[in-house]
Structures are given as C-alpha cells and as structure tokens.
Amino acid sequence: MAYKPKNTHERIVHRLKISLGHLQKVVEMAEAHKYCLDVIHQSQAVQKALRQADELILENHLKTCVAKAIRQGKDQEAIKEVMAVIAKRN
C-alpha cells in the first residue's frame, strides 16, 4: 500500500522527496547518455513535483503566517512578501 501523508508538513516533505527521486533519475539518464527527449520528460516531472510542493508550501503559508499577520494588522507587509515570491516565480 502506498504511503499516505497525514498533514501538510508531511505532504510537503513527501512532494520534495518525489522531486528528489525524479531529479536523481534525470542525472542518471544524462550520465548514461539516454535519449534527449526521455531526459526532458523526466526533467519535466521534477519541475511538476517542485511546483506542487511550492503550491503546498504557499497554501500553508497563507493559512498560517499570512492569516496571523493580517490578524496582527500587518496585512500590507504580508501581501508584499507573498507578491515578491510570486513575482520571482515568473
């Protein structure tokens, strides 16, 4: 039976480990001179897994840190911080 992460932290770590496994496979394939498009497909899997981890981390940040900042009246700082991360993503 497959491992089922229980909470947000476990889900994030699980996603990152999946990314690492895919990345290790990309390196192995490149070292072995595998077919270029196969390497790209595997690389795309790494990127997708990392995007999914980023989404989980951001969602958790919004639900915890940003929500707390808003309650403390620090909404502008929290919004600016999140927007800076989103700007780097593009």
C-alpha positions as CSV (number, residue, x, y, z in Angstrom):
1,M,0.0,0.0,0.0
2,A,1.3,3.5,-0.9
3,Y,2.4,5.9,1.8
4,K,-0.3,8.5,2.5
5,P,1.0,11.7,4.1
6,K,-1.1,12.8,7.1
7,N,-0.6,16.5,7.5
8,T,0.6,19.5,5.5
9,H,4.2,19.2,6.6
10,E,4.3,15.5,5.7
11,R,2.7,16.3,2.3
12,I,5.3,18.9,1.6
13,V,8.2,16.7,2.6
14,H,6.7,13.8,0.6
15,R,6.4,16.1,-2.6
16,L,10.0,17.2,-2.2
17,K,11.2,13.6,-1.8
18,I,9.4,12.8,-5.0
19,S,11.1,15.7,-6.7
20,L,14.5,14.5,-5.5
21,G,13.8,11.0,-6.8
22,H,12.9,12.4,-10.2
23,L,16.0,14.6,-10.2
24,Q,18.3,11.7,-9.3
25,K,16.8,9.8,-12.3
26,V,17.4,12.8,-14.6
27,V,21.1,12.9,-13.6
28,E,21.4,9.1,-14.1
29,M,19.8,9.4,-17.5
30,A,22.0,12.3,-18.6
31,E,25.2,10.5,-17.3
32,A,24.1,7.4,-19.3
33,H,23.5,9.5,-22.5
34,K,19.9,8.4,-22.6
35,Y,17.6,9.7,-25.4
36,C,17.3,13.5,-25.0
37,L,13.5,13.7,-25.1
38,D,13.3,11.0,-22.4
39,V,15.6,13.1,-20.2
40,I,13.4,16.2,-20.8
41,H,10.3,14.2,-19.9
42,Q,11.9,13.2,-16.6
43,S,13.1,16.8,-16.0
44,Q,9.5,18.0,-16.6
45,A,8.4,15.5,-13.9
46,V,10.9,17.1,-11.5
47,Q,9.6,20.6,-12.3
48,K,5.9,19.5,-11.8
49,A,6.7,17.9,-8.5
50,L,8.5,21.0,-7.3
51,R,5.6,23.2,-8.5
52,Q,3.2,21.0,-6.5
53,A,5.5,21.3,-3.4
54,D,5.6,25.1,-3.9
55,E,1.8,25.3,-4.0
56,L,1.5,23.3,-0.8
57,I,4.1,25.5,0.9
58,L,2.4,28.7,-0.3
59,E,-1.1,27.4,0.7
60,N,0.2,26.6,4.2
61,H,2.0,30.0,4.5
62,L,-1.3,31.8,3.6
63,K,-3.3,29.7,6.1
64,T,-0.8,30.2,8.9
65,C,1.7,33.1,8.7
66,V,-0.3,35.4,6.4
67,A,-3.5,34.9,8.4
68,K,-1.7,35.6,11.6
69,A,-0.1,38.8,10.1
70,I,-3.5,40.0,9.0
71,R,-4.9,39.5,12.5
72,Q,-2.0,41.5,13.8
73,G,-2.6,44.3,11.4
74,K,0.4,43.5,9.3
75,D,-1.5,42.7,6.2
76,Q,0.4,45.1,3.8
77,E,3.7,43.5,4.8
78,A,2.4,40.0,4.4
79,I,0.9,40.8,1.0
80,K,4.1,42.5,-0.2
81,E,6.1,39.4,0.9
82,V,3.8,36.9,-0.9
83,M,3.7,39.1,-4.1
84,A,7.5,39.2,-4.2
85,V,7.7,35.4,-4.1
86,I,5.1,35.2,-6.9
87,A,7.0,37.8,-9.0
88,K,10.1,35.7,-8.8
89,R,8.2,32.6,-10.0
90,N,7.5,34.2,-13.4
